[in-house]
């Protein structure tokens, strides 16, 4: 959720992001998740600063944390969850997705099985 691959221990917080209201966020179904993420970038705050993750329509994803080189992984929607896999692991980690695509800017939050939330701002297009 890297940020948007929360399993990599990158905590995303809303601090430093453009002001947005998350009150209208709702849990998305699988088709909504795919449509929202495909070709978009999620902009969030990682533990050490701003992080970006781009979701390519082909299923590849690129994450860049503060002061880090970009890393490549895979993403997909399985059921009603966003899932990602990052080398060297070949396993998948999945998260529910809450979003308010009508907010200005659009908000998105990845929710782990533990209930931990990883919020960000959704930006159309590749921004890293």
N, C-alpha and C positions, 0 to 999 in steps of 0.2 A: 501498500500500500506504500529491499530498499524502500524508502518511505512507503512506497506503495507496494513494497515487498516487505511488509512488516516483520516477517520472520527473520530478517537480517538485523534485527534489533535497532532499527532506525525509528526513533520515536518522532512522530510528526505532531506538531502543535500548531495551533492557529496563530500564535504570536508572530507578528511581523508580516502576516498576510494582509492583503487588502481587506478592508472591513466588509463583512458579509454576515447575513443572518442565516443561522442554520435551523431556526425554529420550524421552517416548512419542509425540512428534509423528510423523506420517506424511504422505506426499504424498497429497492428496485427488484424487478423480476429479471431473469436471465437475458431476455431479448433487449430490455432497456439498458442493462449494464453494457452489453456489447455495442449497442448503438451509441451510447454516451462516450465510451472509452476509445472506440475505433478512430484512429487518426487524431487523437487529442493528447494533450500533455497535462499532467497533474503537477501543480506547483505547491509545495508545502515547505514547512520548516522542519529540518532534521535536527538532531541533538546538537550539531555543530554549525548550523546555519541552513540556508536555503537549499532545497533539493528539488529536482525535476525528474519526471518519468514520462516518457513518450510511449504510447501504445499504437504500434504500427498495425494497419489493417491485416497484414499477413500473419499476425500472431507473434511477431518478435516484439521485444520491449527493450528500451534503453533507459538506464537510471544513471543519474549523476548527482552525487552528494557534494557537499562543500569541500573543495580542495581535492576532490577525487577524479580520477579518469573515468569516463563513461564505462559502464558495464552492460553486457547484453544478456538477456534472458528470454523466456517465452511467456506468453500469457494466453489465457482462454477463459471462456465462461463454461462452468459446469453446473447444471441445474440453475439455481438462482444465486450463484456465487462467482466472484472473480477469483481466478487461480493463477499463480505464477510459479515458475521454476527457474532457479538461478544456478549456473555451474559454480562449483563442481558437482553440486547435488543434482540428482536426476528426479527427485521427488517434487511433488506439487504442494503448495500451501494455498488454502482457499479462505476467502473472506466475504461476508455479506457486504453489500454496498448500499449506503444511504446517500441520497442526493437531493438537491433542489436545483434542477437545471434551469429554472426560471429566475433564480436569484441573480443579482448583479453584484459581483460576478457569480457564476454558477458555483455552488459548493458541492463537495463530494467527501464522503467519509467511508473509509474501509473499516470494517468491524470484525475483529478476530473472534474465535470461538470463546475466548475468555471474557469477551465483552469490551476489551481494550479498543479504543477508537483512534484512527489515524486520519485526521481531517486535512483537506486541501482545497485548492481552487482549481476548477477545470478551465483549461484554455484550449480552444480549437487549434489544431495544427501542431506541427513539430516545433518546439521552442527550446531545444537544446542541441 
